[in-house]
Each structure stands twice: as structure tokens, then as C-alpha cells.
Amino acid sequence: MSAGHDEVKHPYHLVDPSPWPLITAFAAGLMFTGLVMMMHDYTNYVLYAGIVAVVICAAAWWRDVVNEAVVRDLHTPVVRIGLRYGMVLFIASEVMFFVAFFWAYFNAAFYPPDVIGGVWPPADVVTFDAFDLPFLNTLILLLSGCTVTWAHHAIIKKEQKQAVNALIITVALGLIFTSLQAFEYSHAAFGFTDGIYSSTFYMATGFHGFHVIIGTIFLFVCLIRTKKGHFTPEAHVGFEAAAWYWHFVDVVWLFLFVAVYWWGG
């Protein structure tokens, strides 16, 4: 076994020693140290260095995983099942991450404190029109969910050109969504520190926007891999993980639209 894993004697993958978990941990520590320094008005350069380090480590780590799957063919059916379970558990943890923000939002909405006048939203807050940009963004994300499903079916049917076209549209829709949300933020009538409504609003919608950016990058990598022919009808776990993540992002946005923009507005 120690001589190498290319000669598979069992359906499991014994991962080779890798420096990336340790190096990535230090890079993430540098990034968050830089974030704290930026918040205390020391310097921004440590944060920038940390972000660059995390991006480099992530790219190198993922390159090794792709090499294991495509070149060395180590992702057997049993290994692919384990990867799917891992992605499901990760998405479950992300669900609980957003539950915390919804909890804070509904706690303040159902029991508005006297300091904000006992009403929700607070009387001095000018909320967004749910059926303006938020509704347009909802349609964009729902359409992107359709196109990523189109790409999935194209991969299963070995229609590479269709899969590439569908992923191009999905990535473009993700970029449009992010651009419209940035435009919305720039025209907001309240800031992050203007009270419980604004804090919960920006934390929930902002972190969702961050997840959209991550999902867009995820799908862009899948687009490149699709062009290279990495995915087959039998083995496309990398794409499945990206598609599941994107559908999770869609569902969270539907809850945000209904609870925060429509009901909360």
C-alpha cells in the first residue's frame, strides 16, 4: 500500500500525504487576522495577503483532487458515495448556518423590542419593494436552477456541447444576480449598523450573496472541466456537488425573499 495508490486493490481511496490542509489553515488564519486588523483600522495588506494565500492553496488542493479523479482514476464508486455523503453533510451544516440568521430575524420580528418602537420593521426603516429588484433576482436564480439541471441531464446523455452552453448561461446568471444585489445595496436607505433590522438583513442577504459568489466560482470550474471532458455519465461527482450547492442557494433565497423582503417589508 505504501508503494503507491495507483494499483488499487480495494474500492477505497487512501489519500496520499498532502501539505495543503496545514498550509490552508495557516493561510485562513492570516486572512482572518488581516480582517480583524482592517476592522481596527490598522492595515488592509495583511487581509489581501491572506486572501491571495487562501486562493492559491484552494486552487492547488482542488487540482490534486481533480488529478486523483481524472488522471489516477482513484474515485471508485464507493469513494464517490463517500464524497456525496460529505457534500450532503456540508450542505446540512450550511442550512444550520442560515437558521441562525433567520432565528435572529424572526425573534426580533415577532417580539420587537421597545427600543425600536415595538413594531416590525422599525418605523424609521425604509424597506425594499419586494417586487422590484428582489423579485427580478428571484426569477434569475430560479432560471439558473433550471439551466444547471439542463447541464446535468446533458452530461448524463453525453451531450458535451449542451452541457457547456447550459453552464455558461448558469454562470452568467450568477454574475447578473451578484451585480444586481450590489446595485441594490448601493441604493439601500439603511446601513449595517442602523439597528436590528438592518443588521439581520445584511447578515442574511449578504452571506447568501457570498454563497452565490462561491457557487458561481464552483460552476465556472465545472464549466472548464466539462470543456476538458472530465465528466462522464457514470462519474461526475464534482458537478453534482456544484449543482446541489447551487440548488441550496436557490432555496435559501426563496426563504429570504418571502420572509425578509415580502413578509418583513
N, C-alpha and C positions, 0 to 999 in steps of 0.2 A: 504494500500500500504506500509506503514512504517513497518508493521509487518514482511515483507519478500517478496521476489520476486518469491519464488518457486511456489506459486499459481498464475499462470498467468491469468489475467482477460482481457488482451488485447494483440494484436500482437507485442507490443513494449517492449523493454528491458530498464527498469530504472536501470542504473548502480548503484551498491552499493558504498558507500563512500570508497575510496581507498587512501592509503598513497603514492602509487608508483609514480604518476605524480610529486608531490612535491619533493620526495626523489630523483627521477631520475634527476630532474632539478638541484638539488644541486650536484649530482654525476657528471653530464655533465659539470657543472661549474668548479668542481675540476679538471676534466680531461683536459679541455682546459686551465685552469690556469697552470697546470703542463706542457702542451705543450709549452706555452709561456716561462715558466721558463727554459725548456730544450733548446729552441731556443736561449736563452740568457746565456746558459752555467752555470746556477745556480745548478740545480739538476734534476735527472730523476725520483726520487722516488715519487714525487707528481703526475706525469703523470701516473706512474704504479698504484698508489693507486686509481686514478680516473678511469682508465680503468677497474680495478677489481670491483670498486663500480658500474659502469655502467653495466657491465656484470651481476652482481648479481641482480641489480634492474630489468634489462630487463628479466632475467630468471624468477624472481618472478612474474613480471607483466604478462608475457605471460602464466605462469602457471595458474594464476587466470582466464585469458581469456579462456584457454582450459577447465578449470573446469566449467566455465559458459556454454560453448558449449556442452560438453560431459556429465558431471555429472548432472548439473542442467537443461540442455536442455532449455536454455533461448534464444538461437539463432533461433527464429522463421523465417519463410520465409520472412517476412517483414524486420526483423533485418538483415538477410543475404543479402538482396538487399542493405540496407544501407552500410553494410561492403564492398560490391563490389563497390559501388559508391565511398566510401572512398579510396579504393585501386586505382581506376581509377584516381582520383584527385591527389593522391600521385605520381603516375607514370607520370602524366602530369607535375607536379612540377619538377620531375627529368629530364624530357625532356628539360625544360627550363634551368635547371642547366647545362646540356651539351651544350645547344645552346650558352651559354656564352663563353665556351671554343672554340667551332667551329667558333664563331664570331671573337674572338681574332686571331685565326689561319688564317682564310681566309682574314681578314683585313690586316695582315702582308704579306700574300702570294700574294694578288692581288696588294697591294701597298707597296712593300718592301722599307723600308727607306734607305736613303743614308748611314747610319751608318753601314749597313750590305752589302753595295755594290750595292744595288738596284736590287738584284737577289734573287730568292727563289727556293730552300733552299740556305742559305748563302754559299758562295764558300768554306769556311773553315770547313763546316759540312759534315761529312761522314755519310750518312743516311743508314738505314737498307734496305736490299734487301727484297722487299715486298713479294716475292715468296719463301722465306726461312722460318724461324720460324713464321712470321706473317701469312703466308698462312696456315701453319700447324695448328696454333691456330684457324684460321677461320674455318677450317674443324672440329676441335674438338668442337667448340661452336655450329656449325650447327648440328653436330651429337647429342650433348646434348639436343638441342631443339627438335630433333626427339624422343629421349628417354623419355623426360619429357612429351611429348604428348602421348607416349605409356603408361606411367604410368597413365595419366588422363583417357584414354579410359579403362584401366584395372580397375580403381576404379569405373567407370560408369557401367562396366559389372560385378562387384563384383568378380573380379579375383585378390584376395589379393596377392597371390604369385607373379604373373606377375608384379603387381604394385611395390612390394618391390624390385624385381630384376631390374626393369627399373629405380627406384630411386637410387639404389646402383650404377648403371652404370653412371647415371647423376652426382651424387656427385663425383664419381671417375674422370669423365671428367672435372668437375670444378676444382678439385685439380691439375690435369695434366696441365690445362690451366694456372693456377696461377704459378705453378712451372716453366713452360716454359717461362712465362713472366718475372719472377725473373731472370732466366738464361739469357734472352735477355738483361735485364737491366744491368746485371753484365758485359756484353761484349759491352756495348754501347761506342761509340767513343766520346761522348759529355756528359757533366754534366748538372745538372738542371740550374745552373747559367751562362751557356755559351752563353746566348743570347735569343732573342725572339723565335727562332725555338725550342731550347731545352726546354724552359720554357713552351710553349704551348704544346709541345709533351708530356712532363712528366705530366703536369696537366691533359690533356685529357685522355691519356692512363693509367696514374696512378690512377685517380679517377674511371675509368672504371674497373681496376683491383680490386680496393676496393669494388666496387659494385659486382663483381664476387665473392669475398670472402663472402660478406653478403648474396648473393643469394645461395651460397653453404651451408652456415650455415642454411639458411631458408629451403632448400630442405632436409638437414640432419635431421632437426626437423620433417619435414613431413614424412621422412622415419621411424623415431621412432614412430610417431603417426599412420602411416599405419600399422606397425607391431602390434600395440596395438588395431587395429580395430576401430580407431576414425572416419574414413571417410566412409560415405555411398554414394550410387549413388545420393541421394537427398541432402545430406548435407556434403560438402567438401570445404567450402569457404576458409579454411586455405590453402589447397593445391592449389586451384585456384589462390589465391593471389601470392603464390610462383611461380606458373607456368607463370603467367602474368609477374611478375618481371623478371623471367629468360628470357622470350622471349624479353622483353625490353632490357635486357643486350645484347642479341644476335644482335638485330637490331642496337644498338649503336656501337657495334664492327664492323659491316659491314660498317657503315659510316666511322669509324676510319680507317679501312683497305683501303677503296677506297680513302678517302680524304688525310689521313696523310701518310700512308705507300706507297701506289701506286702512286697517283697523286702528292702528296707532295714530293715524293722521286725522 
